[in-house]
């Protein structure tokens, strides 16, 4: 049975990632890429769908023992878990070395005290748990093969097969170190090289230490910021610069419900705000790589901008359901692909333009095609900003005139005007200034409820939406504008949970509401960070700090956040870890640091 979402640790190699439970079980791993088929899909099903457990031996009628302690080794993505048993203490170090060849997951068992009996149980199931591979020996190595995939298992421990599972039973004493490695390789190629676990561990530690040294943030929330930055780096697909929203699919926003989506793709919005945080903390190389990814992804067709692409820029992300998987805690369906890829979300134009503007302002080398792309996006918006769309939350109900979408269209025009004024692009400056003013007037007239002194979710509606919290952050209106303050206070009243966290928008329980889906969802963590940001901007800095630190307390013991927090169940829900939660954590930490709003 899969653990709670917050029981998992992330390890990865900037091309794919694995989730390791507190009991030493790898329940999720896709090879060779984030969006490949999983070879361990126990997270979304049962042990029959693939897992790899490594920990102290236990009797079959007992639950696997959970690690007494675990942490990342310094500022890295190297996980260390320790178990205290009646016979002694043992440590397992899990990591995936940054790739220079075959992808590898390496697990090193180390005796700390006493003599501890251990067991490795490896059950590989290809194609999200549907295919049992042919497992056999090849020149002393264990290999699992099915179709185009092969996974090689290497260890000096003695192994044996039983019940379609590969086992190793062994004992470790102080100073003993026994390594286990799986490596993926296309099945038609020669075997991958024999792994070198100790050298790989040293190289992985060096990589993360050197990467973290580039961080320019040294404020009071450095620990939380660094862990979030490492997580964002881990979600970046190194060969192309594409950034996935999360490394998982179908972890539910509503336990037992249908709000289960595949996040292993590059949303322009999520990637753009991730880029913003990386730039503001010193990581310009990632920004350059993402800009190049963007230009390739939309090349030749900027008028038909998609809201998301594959990590190499793929456009077709057809959605399907895996009916052989029961889903995380019976939250079905399990989906792969994402049908929202072809939705119209006008706010994306603003987020992309803002990211390109920030890259330009922070000194990233000029790219003429990036400037041309920006101009083409505005030409599209000139004709389409008045269209209804599906909005930031990808509603599957009818299109509406979402206020946030119009605000971000204003942002796109505003930042492009600034680009032209800087002399780095040519365009119809006066015409676009008039367009900027027209969008602004339209939003203030049609998206504002004067009676309640608040902006609303869409034109003519009474509902609120947490995306309205971004109005002062993007500069649409100043923080001290009474309409901004009224909107913040209205969202606090109407979209807050009893814990003080923020919902995205009202859901209708068993009825289908604005998003076209049944059921409810938890508090959206990004929106809660936005509220802390806004409170700081309007001078309520002590309140902002308290909310921010309350949000930090929701992180798991390793500093990781999913997409949402379920206030009823008091647990994390949604895909994990979620870039869209870690980015605003960084942004709010930077704002509070500047304002001096921190304890101690």
Buried (B, 14 or more C-beta within 10 A) or exposed (E): EBBBBBBBBBBBBBBBBBBBBBBBBBBBBBBBBBBBBBBBBBBBBBBBBBBBBBBBBBEEEEEBBBBEEBBBBEBBBBBBBBBBBEBBBBBBBBBBBBBEEBBBBBBBBBBBEBBBBBBBBBBBBBBBBBBBBEBEEEEEBBBBBBEEBBBBBBBEBEBEEEEEBBBBBBBBEBEBEBBBBBBBBEBEEEBBEEBBBEEBBEEBBEBBEEBBEBBEBEEBBBEBBBBBBBBBBBBBBBEBBBBBBBBBBBBBBBBEBBBBBBBBBBBBBBBBBBBBBBBBBBBBEBBBBBBBBBBBBBEEEBEEBBBBBBBBBBBEBEBEBBEBBBBBBEBBBBBBBBBBBEBBBBBBBBBBBBBBBBBBEEEBEEBEEBBEBBBBBBBBBBEBBBEBBBBBBBBBEEBBBBBBBBBBBBBBBBBBBBBBEEEBBEBBEEEBBEBBEBBBEBBBEBBBBEEBBBBBBBBEBEEBBBBBBBBBBBBBBEBEBEBBBBBBBBBBEBBBBEBBBBBBBBBEEEEBBBBEBBBBBBBBBBBBBBBBBBBBBBEBBEBBBBBBBBBBEBBBEBBBBBBBBBBEEEBBBBBBBBBBBBBBBBBBBBBBBEBEBBEE
